[in-house]
Amino acid sequence: MKHLFKVAVGFWVACYAVCAQVPLPGGLPAGFPHALLDVLGSRPSFYGKAQIQVASAAETNFECNVAVLAGNMRLEVSSFQGASNLPSADAVQLGQMHTITLLRPDRNRMYVIYPMFSSYLELPFGPNKGSDPVSLPTVIKTALTNETVDDHPCEQSRWSVTEADGEHYDLSVWMATDYGNFPIQIKLTSPPTVVKFQDVQLQPPDVNLFEPPAQYAKYEGIQELILKTAARMQTNSP
């Protein structure tokens, strides 16, 4: 476990080096979960799987379980493949280090959970540190064309999104017309990211999936998590 923790620290450092923007601990690019929730949060509740490809300094691929309930979102990364300066054996171990990100704009919180360390980060979701719900973004949609994505006939559109704090980004969204206009594919401009959904179940997921485990240690920053988890592991080692 101690060795794997060192590998995880190397993974976080590597992510900072290869991503065009500072990523979240766990490999997700900065701003990506917010952008994804802006598309999915207004949809009916669902759960399913997603393939995520990030093309920054080096191509990075994720496989995720995704769940949305009442405007909140859960992303569980089940595998990570990306360039890093870690030995190949350590990179294999990283494939087993899954993370869970909970987005709770209803309480202005984001939780990044590390099951193998029985700990999680609690961060503000929006620009403020309070617990007031985060304001919805302004979205302007422009119809583009019709395309087929994985055998689904889709209506493609461009979304111009402006967050309450003024942050702006552009998205392309493919709505599957044979699947209740579900956004089967999403493309984010910066960092260049493509998300494809699979095995989507259009029914509410378990509400308990959107809470961090009560028995896990809570931290408020990645530096604190690294230092205190390392100290705890050192104390518990023989």
C-alpha positions as CSV (number, residue, x, y, z in Angstrom):
1,M,0.0,0.0,0.0
2,K,2.8,2.4,0.9
3,H,4.4,1.8,-2.5
4,L,1.1,2.3,-4.3
5,F,0.6,5.6,-2.5
6,K,4.0,6.8,-3.8
7,V,2.9,5.7,-7.3
8,A,-0.3,7.7,-6.8
9,V,1.6,10.8,-5.9
10,G,3.7,10.3,-9.0
11,F,0.6,10.0,-11.0
12,W,-0.8,13.3,-9.7
13,V,2.5,15.0,-10.4
14,A,2.6,13.5,-13.9
15,C,-0.9,14.7,-14.6
16,Y,0.0,18.3,-13.7
17,A,2.9,18.0,-16.2
18,V,1.0,16.6,-19.2
19,C,-2.4,18.4,-19.1
20,A,-2.8,21.7,-20.8
21,Q,-4.7,22.9,-17.7
22,V,-4.2,21.9,-14.1
23,P,-6.2,18.7,-13.6
24,L,-8.2,17.5,-10.7
25,P,-6.5,14.9,-8.6
26,G,-7.5,11.6,-10.2
27,G,-6.7,12.7,-13.7
28,L,-9.8,14.6,-14.8
29,P,-8.9,17.9,-16.6
30,A,-9.7,21.2,-14.8
31,G,-13.2,22.4,-15.7
32,F,-14.2,19.1,-17.4
33,P,-16.7,17.9,-14.8
34,H,-18.4,21.3,-14.7
35,A,-18.8,21.3,-18.5
36,L,-20.1,17.8,-18.5
37,L,-22.6,18.6,-15.8
38,D,-23.8,21.6,-17.7
39,V,-24.9,19.3,-20.5
40,L,-26.2,16.4,-18.3
41,G,-27.6,18.3,-15.3
42,S,-30.8,19.4,-17.0
43,R,-31.5,15.9,-18.3
44,P,-33.7,13.3,-16.6
45,S,-31.8,11.2,-14.1
46,F,-29.8,8.3,-15.5
47,Y,-26.8,6.1,-15.1
48,G,-24.4,4.4,-17.5
49,K,-20.9,4.2,-18.8
50,A,-18.7,6.7,-20.7
51,Q,-15.5,6.6,-22.8
52,I,-13.5,9.8,-22.3
53,Q,-10.6,10.8,-24.5
54,V,-8.5,13.8,-23.7
55,A,-6.0,15.1,-26.3
56,S,-3.7,17.5,-24.5
57,A,0.1,17.2,-24.4
58,A,-0.4,13.4,-24.5
59,E,-3.6,11.5,-25.2
60,T,-5.4,10.3,-22.1
61,N,-8.2,7.7,-22.0
62,F,-10.7,7.1,-19.2
63,E,-13.5,4.6,-18.7
64,C,-16.1,6.0,-16.3
65,N,-19.4,5.1,-14.7
66,V,-21.6,8.1,-14.8
67,A,-24.8,8.8,-12.8
68,V,-26.9,12.0,-12.7
69,L,-29.7,12.6,-10.1
70,A,-31.6,15.8,-9.7
71,G,-28.8,18.0,-11.2
72,N,-26.0,16.3,-9.3
73,M,-23.4,14.0,-10.9
74,R,-21.1,11.1,-10.0
75,L,-18.1,10.1,-12.1
76,E,-16.3,6.9,-11.2
77,V,-13.1,6.4,-13.1
78,S,-12.6,2.6,-13.4
79,S,-9.3,2.8,-15.4
80,F,-6.8,5.4,-16.5
81,Q,-4.4,5.2,-19.4
82,G,-2.1,8.1,-20.1
83,A,1.5,9.1,-20.7
84,S,3.6,9.7,-17.6
85,N,7.2,9.4,-16.4
86,L,6.4,6.4,-14.2
87,P,7.9,2.9,-14.7
88,S,5.6,0.5,-16.6
89,A,5.0,-1.7,-13.6
90,D,3.8,1.4,-11.6
91,A,1.6,2.5,-14.5
92,V,-0.1,-0.9,-14.4
93,Q,-0.9,-0.4,-10.7
94,L,-2.4,3.0,-11.6
95,G,-5.0,1.2,-13.7
96,Q,-6.3,-0.2,-10.4
97,M,-6.5,3.1,-8.6
98,H,-10.0,4.3,-9.3
99,T,-11.4,7.6,-8.1
100,I,-14.9,8.9,-7.6
101,T,-15.9,12.5,-8.2
102,L,-19.2,13.8,-6.8
103,L,-20.5,17.1,-8.1
104,R,-23.1,18.7,-5.8
105,P,-24.0,22.2,-7.1
106,D,-27.0,22.1,-4.8
107,R,-24.6,22.5,-1.8
108,N,-21.7,24.1,-3.7
109,R,-19.4,21.1,-3.1
110,M,-17.2,18.8,-5.1
111,Y,-15.9,15.6,-3.5
112,V,-13.0,13.6,-5.0
113,I,-12.9,10.2,-3.3
114,Y,-9.9,7.8,-3.1
115,P,-11.3,4.4,-1.9
116,M,-7.8,2.8,-1.6
117,F,-6.8,5.5,0.8
118,S,-10.2,5.7,2.6
119,S,-10.1,9.5,2.1
120,Y,-11.6,12.2,0.0
121,L,-11.2,15.9,-0.9
122,E,-14.0,18.4,-0.2
123,L,-13.7,21.4,-2.5
124,P,-16.0,24.3,-3.5
125,F,-17.9,23.6,-6.7
126,G,-18.3,27.3,-7.6
127,P,-16.2,30.4,-7.0
128,N,-17.4,30.9,-3.5
129,K,-16.7,28.8,-0.4
130,G,-20.2,28.9,1.1
131,S,-22.9,26.3,0.8
132,D,-25.4,28.2,-1.3
133,P,-26.5,26.5,-4.5
134,V,-24.5,27.4,-7.5
135,S,-26.3,29.5,-10.2
136,L,-27.1,27.8,-13.5
137,P,-25.0,28.8,-16.5
138,T,-26.2,30.7,-19.5
139,V,-26.3,28.4,-22.5
140,I,-26.8,29.5,-26.2
141,K,-27.4,26.6,-28.6
142,T,-26.8,26.6,-32.3
143,A,-28.1,23.8,-34.5
144,L,-25.4,22.4,-36.9
145,T,-26.2,19.2,-38.8
146,N,-27.4,15.6,-38.5
147,E,-24.9,12.8,-38.0
148,T,-24.9,9.2,-36.9
149,V,-22.9,8.2,-33.7
150,D,-22.6,4.5,-33.0
151,D,-25.7,3.7,-35.0
152,H,-27.7,6.5,-33.3
153,P,-29.2,9.2,-35.5
154,C,-28.2,12.5,-33.9
155,E,-28.8,16.2,-34.1
156,Q,-25.5,18.0,-33.6
157,S,-25.5,21.4,-32.0
158,R,-22.9,23.9,-30.7
159,W,-23.3,25.1,-27.1
160,S,-21.8,28.4,-25.9
161,V,-21.7,28.2,-22.1
162,T,-21.0,31.0,-19.7
163,E,-20.8,30.1,-16.0
164,A,-22.0,32.4,-13.2
165,D,-18.4,33.4,-12.5
166,G,-17.9,34.4,-16.1
167,E,-15.9,31.4,-17.3
168,H,-16.8,30.6,-20.9
169,Y,-16.3,27.5,-23.1
170,D,-17.8,25.9,-26.2
171,L,-19.2,22.4,-26.6
172,S,-20.4,20.3,-29.4
173,V,-23.3,17.9,-28.5
174,W,-24.8,15.0,-30.4
175,M,-28.4,14.3,-29.2
176,A,-29.6,10.8,-30.1
177,T,-33.1,11.2,-31.6
178,D,-33.8,7.5,-31.2
179,Y,-33.0,7.7,-27.5
180,G,-35.1,10.5,-26.1
181,N,-32.6,13.1,-27.4
182,F,-30.0,11.9,-24.9
183,P,-26.6,13.6,-25.5
184,I,-24.8,10.4,-26.6
185,Q,-21.6,12.3,-27.5
186,I,-20.1,15.5,-26.2
187,K,-17.0,17.3,-27.4
188,L,-15.3,20.0,-25.3
189,T,-13.0,22.4,-27.1
190,S,-10.5,23.1,-24.4
191,P,-8.9,20.8,-23.4
192,P,-9.9,18.8,-26.5
193,T,-12.1,16.1,-24.9
194,V,-14.6,13.6,-26.4
195,V,-17.1,11.8,-24.3
196,K,-19.2,8.8,-25.6
197,F,-21.9,7.2,-23.6
198,Q,-22.8,3.5,-23.5
199,D,-25.3,1.3,-21.7
200,V,-27.4,4.2,-20.6
201,Q,-30.3,3.5,-18.2
202,L,-32.9,6.2,-18.2
203,Q,-33.9,5.8,-14.5
204,P,-32.8,7.4,-11.2
205,P,-29.7,5.9,-9.6
206,D,-29.4,5.3,-5.8
207,V,-29.3,8.6,-3.9
208,N,-26.6,7.2,-1.6
209,L,-24.1,7.2,-4.5
210,F,-24.0,11.0,-4.2
211,E,-22.6,11.2,-0.7
212,P,-18.9,10.7,0.4
213,P,-18.4,7.7,2.7
214,A,-18.9,8.8,6.3
215,Q,-16.1,6.7,7.6
216,Y,-13.5,8.2,5.2
217,A,-11.0,10.9,6.2
218,K,-11.8,14.3,4.8
219,Y,-9.2,16.8,3.4
220,E,-9.6,20.2,1.9
221,G,-6.6,20.2,-0.5
222,I,-4.4,17.8,-2.4
223,Q,-1.3,18.8,-0.4
224,E,-3.0,18.1,2.9
225,L,-4.2,14.7,1.6
226,I,-0.7,13.7,0.4
227,L,1.1,14.8,3.6
228,K,-1.4,13.4,6.1
229,T,-2.0,10.1,4.3
230,A,1.7,9.6,3.9
231,A,2.2,10.2,7.7
232,R,-0.7,7.9,8.5
233,M,0.7,5.1,6.3
234,Q,4.2,5.6,7.8
235,T,2.7,5.3,11.4
236,N,0.8,2.1,10.5
237,S,3.7,0.4,8.7
238,P,5.7,-2.3,10.6
